[in-house]
């Protein structure tokens, strides 16, 4: 638990953040691999801007993102609150700003567009398991020991190019052999990088266990775990919105249906999905029949829930 002093420190942190950020040497904050990624992404954006069709598609994407500004604002406010809590607990410093930006861009922002896949709580459990898995530690160590900038530019380009071909080859069945070949190439490169990482870890173990580097490992994990509740309730809210929109065309008792849905499902994402998939309501049904339908689906959920518990 953090006391009033720590809370005041967190507030002071946000007021002095803009002043301190000017003193940071940004180039030194990024390792060679991250600089290589930034350079290639920048080069791609310049190339895209120079082509009319791609430029128009980029504008359309930006318009779509702008349409989500309210959602993004709530997400940013939530993330800022999480950072404030970690700062109050002395688990965040300005040196971790780069890690925060990368985490936000490659996890939080990207995951926001993948939440449509979340149909039950197992989706979020998988994220938690992945965030604390050995794979994260391996990725952290691999990113810690880099080659020179020149070799990193070559490596990032090659990996990006092969990954692009690998993803594109999944679109047509006739390209299955290409997909298999690129998978093998990526696996070989991955094993080579892993071997190099293990070697560097043994000869530079002091750098591996440095406090600053360990903070870079722990911070994204903590942010991911703290971000899970936002993702869950955002998806829950979206499912309620979908359900209410769909049911509004099937009955005149929409207010009663909303109350019953909240009473039966509340904050249970699994349950709202089951109700959405199984409930059968139409305009010919009276309120007693709708109540009976809710009770019927409640029994379906309870039976499936008991079955799942037995399997587990």
PyMOL commands that set and color helices and strands:
alter all, ss='L'
color gray80, all
select helices_A, chain A and resi 4-23+26-29+32-49+52-67+69-88+94-112+115-117+122-131+134-144+149-168+173-203+205-208+211-247+254-265+269-278+287-311
alter helices_A, ss='H'
color red, helices_A
deselect
rebuild
show_as cartoon
